[in-house]
Amino acid sequence: MKTVKASLIFSIISVFVLAGSSIALAWTYSYDSYGDASGGNGYEVYRMGYAFDDDYLYFNMLTGFNVDRSNLGGIDTRVQAGDLYINVGGSHNLGTGSVFGLALTTHSGDMNTDMATYQPEYYASGDADNGYDWAAVTAGYLYSNATFATGVYEGYAGANEASEDGGKDPFGYENNAPAHIAEFGADLGWQGDISWNNIGRTAVNAAGTVYKDNVYEVNARISLDALGLKGGEALELWWSMECGNDFFSIDPTVPNRPPVATPEPATLLLLGIGLLGILGFTKKRQG
């Protein structure tokens, strides 16, 4: 009878463990060309990827940019990491869709005047993205109706990818890449920890033949319910460091969500109670 009892206990544990685990994610990756950012590998975006389960959108990125900027050196250590721009059902360059922002770092204050103040010969201080409220945001939190400031590196029209983002900077230059959440409508709450890890020497192209040192992997997740995603919607993701030197965007389509994602907690509780009842009844009979 000990064997039966052990099996029942194992079954109860298995129900709750399996309910808490997620199905293996199917990732889709897009790669950016390397060597397309001035200033070396520290400014490169190598790859962005996404995956879905029943409840979350998952984000993954490889970049040469370190969140603490220690690999940049000199004046460039003032460059900050940008936030993740998310557009549901529209386009950044067309000015359509519902815009959300996932804060990848905690920040406040006018981010886009920093570099212009310290290096005006390169950054157009008079044309930096001023005039925003610059409400404080917290890493891992999602914000709706987000307004993004474009990169502070405003004056380098035609350099690298700055003029290739398909849009026009509203402040007069050609760097239209969304960098920082400057204003937002509502705080939609914490989505999960943002991880930013040095994974060392890593392949940075699709074929796995080009390697770079000190590659940083960024991971995040966002609630599909918070984004209002039911399936079939267009989705646009952008990321750039504060200077807008290099950026990347991807345009997935959200898969249809299943009508029933996972067993409800109440159902699991009843199942667990039922199994425990069987266990108690068996023990009573043996007594």
DANORHU-V126130 format. One line per field, one symbol per residue. ss: DSSP state (2 for helix, 1 for strand, 0 for the rest). psi: psi as a letter, one per 20 degrees, with the letter a starting at -180 (. if undefined). Layout:
ss=???
psi=???
This chain:
ss=02222222222222222222000000011110000000002220111111110001111111100000000002222200000111110000000001111100001000222222220000002220000000001000111100111100000000000000000000000000011111100111110000111100011000000011000111111112222000000111111100000011110010000000000022222222222222222222220
psi=hhggghggghggghghghhiqqqpqoqpqqqqpqjjpqjahijqogqqrqrqahhqpqpqqpqipphjjijgqbhiiiprqrropppojbpghikrrppqpooirprrrnhjighhhimihhpnhijrmrirhlqqqppiqqprlpppqrqimhjlpipcjhjjjjrppijiajnjppgqohqrgqojrphrqpqnpojbpqpjrhikipqqqlppppqrqpphghikpipiqqpppqqqrhijgqrqqqmrppqpqqhofqpqhhghgggggghhggghhghghh.
